[in-house]
């Protein structure tokens, strides 16, 4: 089920939220939100709810057995069981076909033809997100950072919470366990206002900016071979902004729905295109995934004491987490190289000291990396990349749509200059003035009128 759809906005969300607050018994409220979340997920394909249930069962019982284990080897054994079961499901549905296609590709180059028969596997939406979320709980129990819960419904609610189930933020059990165990009795005025503000603002980012940009750039990518160098740059700039407003819009809607249910989810984007370096970018972009990779992969691999290896493995696997294509691995490698170069070169005087130039430079570097993120294969990526660096032809034979230019300028102004909503309400404690409330209301009505033209969120495929 998609957030920007009539059935979600006018049917599912009102019923799920109203039922949550009308029920008074805490156990029944946790059960209600769990059932509602499974309905939300199963609306796409009921058969895949069993995967989420299996992941929840595996991690719930593994964590309990870890907490009761009498020795470290026994704790490690049950942790390995949880990792194998959870990552095994993720590997099969997301990466198994990639391995088979790669083997056949290598055998084809060697002249042996196709060695293994492949078949189609449907990728369950959100599997990477709920798998990482469930594993973070088990690993934290193993490390002694959280006490395991004895209430399976509580844990199932944590894994399946529909606001952030499909595309994050990736929430840790320690961040919401107190709220889950002691659910608020009634919604506060602040939560109602913040929830409505965040959800509607996220909806505006998705429908009025991300989807409008997609309208112009999708045909450009379909006809990528005929793009001029400047059009290739504009298409990639458009994708940079589309991806940000699409994903940040979803995260903001998820945070808003969390407020409406009494939860405060962590911020997932902190104006990443304001970043003045590539390391600053990764502190601001998809923050809950970045810190997951840092805490559960980078640091265990050695962190700063083994920086080059830890960074390379983390970014390569982080790239592969986004999709079962080798282009994502290259994207991860590209960012690993940039991060390592920044670490060694940041003290050099020729690195831009003026914030605006550093910001623009970082944005361009990030946009170049998206060449391995948006196109469907290496052939498309290389074609677009070669066009972008065809300097002599940069200003020859191009036809730029004024509508695309308008939305690129609008997106640049908002993402690079304006404060984000989470910053306004959580840091600056700004209250919404009437004129802004009216403006948001008008834009929300426009979004509702455009719901039929809304495309799926880009991160649903991850």
N, C-alpha and C positions, 0 to 999 in steps of 0.2 A: 504494500500500500504506500502510495506517495503522499508526502505532506501537502504539496500544492494541488490537491484534487478535491472536488466537491464532496466526495464520500468521506474523506478524512476530516475536512474542515467543518462540515455541517452535520455529520452523522457520528463517525467513530470517536473523534476527539471529545465532543461534548458529552457523549454517553460514558466514555471511559473516565473522564475527569469528574463528571457529576457523580457517577457511581462510587468512585474512590472516596469522595468527601461525604456522601450520604451514609455509607457503611460506617458503623462505629467500632466494631470489633477489629483489633489490629491484625489478627491472623486472617480474618476474612478479607480485610483490605489488601493485605499482601497477596492473598489468593486471587482476588479480583484483578489486581494490576498484572499478575502473572498470566492469568487467562486472557486478559485483554491484549497483552503483548504477544502471546502466541497466536491470537486471532489476527493481529496486525501483521505478523510475519507470515502466517499461513494463508493470508489473503492472496499472496503471490503463488504459492504452491504448498499445499498442506503436507506433502510428503517430506519436505525438508525441515519441518518442525522437529522431526525425530532426531535430526543431526544436532540441533541446539539442545534438545533434551539429553541426548547421549553425552554431549560435551559437559553439560551441567552435572549429570550423574557421576561421570568419571572424576571430575575435579572435586565435587562435594565429598565423595567417599574417600578419595585419595588424601584430601586435606585432613579428614578426620583420622585416617590411619597414620598419617605422618605425625599428628599431634600425640597419638597414643603410643608411637613406636618407642622402644626402650633403648635404641642405639642409633648412632649416626648412619651406619650402613643400611639399617632398616628404613630410616627416613628417606635416604637416597633412593632406595628401591621403589617406594611408593611414589616419590616424585617422578622417577623415570617412567613409571606406569602411566601417570597422568600426562606426561609429555608425549609419550608414544601414542596413546589413545587420541589425544587432542590434535597433535601435529600430524598424526597419521591420517585422520579425516581431512585435515586441511591439505595435506600433500596429495591425497588421492583426487580430491575434487578440483584442486587448483593447479597442481604441477605434474601429475602423472602423465597426462597427454603431452606436455612439453618435453618430458624426457623421451617418450616414445617417438615423437616427431623429430627430435634431435638425433636419435639413433638412426632413424630412417634417412635423415638428411646426410649424415656422415657416410652411411653405407651407400647412398646414392652417388655421392662424390667419389667413392672408391670403386664404383662400377658394379656393386653387388645388388643394386636394386633395393626394393622395400623389404626389410627383414621382419618387421613386426606389423601385424594388422592393427590399425588404430580404430577407435570408435569415438563417438561424441559423448562428452560428459557435460551436463548442465551445471554451471557454477552457481551454487546457492548464494544469494545476495547476502552481504554482511558477514560471511563466514570468517573472514580474517579478523573482523572487529570483535565478534563475541568469543572467538577462540582466544585471542590475546587477553581479553578482559577476564575470562575464566582462569587462564593460566597465571595471570598476575596474582590472583587470590591464592592459588596453591603454592606458588613460589614464595609469597609473603608469609604464608603459614609455615613453610619449611624453614624460612629464615628467622622465624619467631617474631615477625613484625605485627602480625594480627592473630587474634584468637579465632579458631574455626567456629563456625556457627553449627548448632545442632538442628537448626530448622531448615529443612530442604526447601520449603516454599520461599523462605527469606532469600536463600541463595539463588533459587531459580528466578526470583524477581530481580535480583541484582544482575544476573547474566542477560535477562531478556527485556529489561525496561525499554519499552517501545520508543521513547523519545530519542535515545541514542543508540538503538540496537543496530541499525543498518549501516551507519557511517560515522559513528562516534558522536561526541568525544569518547575516547577510551577511558572509562571511569574505573578507579580502583575501589576495592571493597572498603578499604580504610577510610575513604572519602565520604561514603554514604551509609556506612553500617550503623552509625548512631541514629540517623534518620530512619533507616529501615526498621530498626528495633523499637524506636519510640516515635511512631508516626505522628505528625502534628494533627490535632483534633479538628482544626478548621483553617481554611486558607486566609492568610492575612491580606490586608489591603495592599501592602508593599509587594507581596508575591504576585498578586493579581495584576498590578500595574506593570511590574517588571516582566512577568510572563507574557502579557499581551504586547508590550513594547518590543521585546526580543523576537517573539514569533513573527509579528507583522513586519519588523525591519528585515528579518531574514528572508521572509517571503518576497519583499520588495527587491532585495539583492538578487534573489534567484530569478524571479519572473521578469522584472523590469530592466535588469542589467545583464545578467549572465545569459539568459535566453535570447535577449535582443542581439547581443554580440554573436551568439551562435547562429542566428538567422543569417548574418552576413558572412561569417567565416566558414561555416560548414560547406557551402558550395565551392569555396576557394580550395579547401583541402581535397575535395573530390576531384578537382581539376588541377591538382598540384603540379603536374608536369608542364602546364602552360602558364604558371605564375611568373611574373617578372620578379627580379630581385627585390624591389621595393614592396611589391604585393606579398612576397614571401615573408618579409619582415612584419608587415602589417597583420598578416594572418597569424603569425606567432605571437605578436603583441596582443592580438585579440584573444588568442587561446590563453595567454598568461592571465589576462583579466577575467575571462570566462571561468577558468578553473578556480580562481580565487573567489569570485563572487558566488559561484555555484556551491563550492564546498563550505566557505565561510557562512553563506546564507543558510545551508543545512544545519551547520553547527549552532548558529544563532537561534534557529527555530527549535532545535533540540534543547538548548539552554532555557528558552522561553517555556517550553512544555514542562521541563523539569521544575521551574518555578511554580507553574500551575498545579503541580503535584506535591509541592513542598520540598523539593530537592534543589540543591545548588550544585550544578555540574561545573567542572573546571573549564576555564577558557581554552579554546582550541586554536584561535588565531589572534595575534596581537599586531595587526597592521604590518604583515610581513614585507610589503613592498616599500615600507619606510626603512628597511634594513640598510645599514651602511657598510656591511661586509657579509660574506657568505656565512660566516659563523653566526652573525647577528640574525641573518635570515632564518637559520635553523632553530634559533631560540624563539622565533615568532611564528613559524609555519608549522601547522599540524602538531601543535605543542604536546598533546597527549601521546602521540605516537613517538615523537622525538625523545621524550623522557622515558617512555617504555623501552625503547631501544637502548637508551643510555643506561638505565638501571638494571635491565635484565640481559643485556648482551655486551655493550661496550665496556662497562665496569668489570663484569665477571671475566672478560677476556684480557684484562690487565689495565684498561683505562689509559691514563697518561703514562704509566710506567712501560706500556707496550703500545704506544700511541699509533704508530703506522699500521701495524697489523690489526689492532682493535678497530681502528677507524675504517680500514678497508673492508674487513669482514662485516662490520655493522652496516655500512652504507650499501654494500653489495646485496646483503640479505634484505635490507630495508627497501632497496629498489625492487628486488624480486617479490617482496610482500605486496607491492602494488599491482602486480599482474604477472601472469604466466607467459611472459615473452622475454627474450633475451635483450630486447631494447630497454626494458626496465633495469636490467642488470647494468647495461652501459650507462644509463642515466644515474644509477647509484655510484658507479665508478667515477663518472664525471664529477659528481659532487664530492666524492672522497678526495679526488685530486685537488679540487678547488679548496677544500678545507685544509688539506695538508700544506698547500702552497701559501694560503693565508697565514697559517701558523708560523711559517718560516720567513715570510716576507712582510709581515705587518709592521715591522719596525723600520722598514726602508723609507727614506724621505720622499721617494717618488710616488708612494701610495697616496691617493687623493685625501687631502686633509679637509677640504671644504665639504661639508656634509651633503649638499645637494649633488655634487659630482660623484661622491661615493655612493649615494643612493641610486643615482642613474646607472652608474657602472655595475652595481650589484644587480639591479633589475635586468640589465642587458645580459649579464652572465647567466642569471636564472632562466631568462627567456630562451637563450641558446640551448640550455639543458632540456627544456620542454620539447625540443625537436625529437628527442628520443621517447617522449611520453605520449604525445598526441598521435603521430602517424602509426599505421598498423604494422609496419615492418621496416627492416633496415633500408630497403630500396627507397621507400618513401622518405624516410628520415634523411638519407644521404642526398636525395634529389633536392629536398627543401633546404638542407644545410648548404649545399653547393650554390644554390641560387642566392641565399642570403649573403654569401661571401663573394659573389660576382660583383666586385666593386665597380669595374668599368661600366657595367650595365645597370647600375643602381637607379639612375634617373632616366632610363630610356623606356619608351613604350609601355607606360603604365596607365591604368584607369582606376582611380580610387573612388569608391562609393562615399558620398558625403555623409550618409547615415552611419556608416562604419566609423568614419573619422569622428563624428559627434559622440558616439558611445565610447570610443577609445579615450577621447579627451575627458569625458565625464568620469569614466572609470579611473583614469589616472589621477584626476583631482581628488576623488573620494578616497582612493586607496593610498595615495602618497601624501596627502595633506590633512585630510579630515581625521578627527579622533574616532576610534571605533566605539560601538555601543557599550561593550563590556567595560572599556576604559572609562566611559562617561559615568556609568551607573555604579561601578564597583570601586573606582579609584577617585574620580572627581566628585562623586555623589551628586551629580546634576539631577535636578527634578525637571520633568517634562513640562514645558510651557504650553499654554492652550493653542497658540498658533502652530507650534510644531505638532501637537496632537492632531489638529485638524488636517494638516498637510499629510501626516502619516495615514490618517483615515482615508483621505482622498486617494492616495496611492494604493492603499490596500484594496479599496473598491475596484480600482483599475486592474489590480492583480487578479481579483476574483473573476472579472470579465474576461481575462486572458488565460484562465486556467486550462481551457481546452487546447491551448497552444503550448502548454508547458512540457518540456522534455524531462526524461529521468535524470536524477542527479549523477554527475560524472563518477563519483566515488562508489556508486552502487556496484560497479563491476569489480571492486577491490575486496 
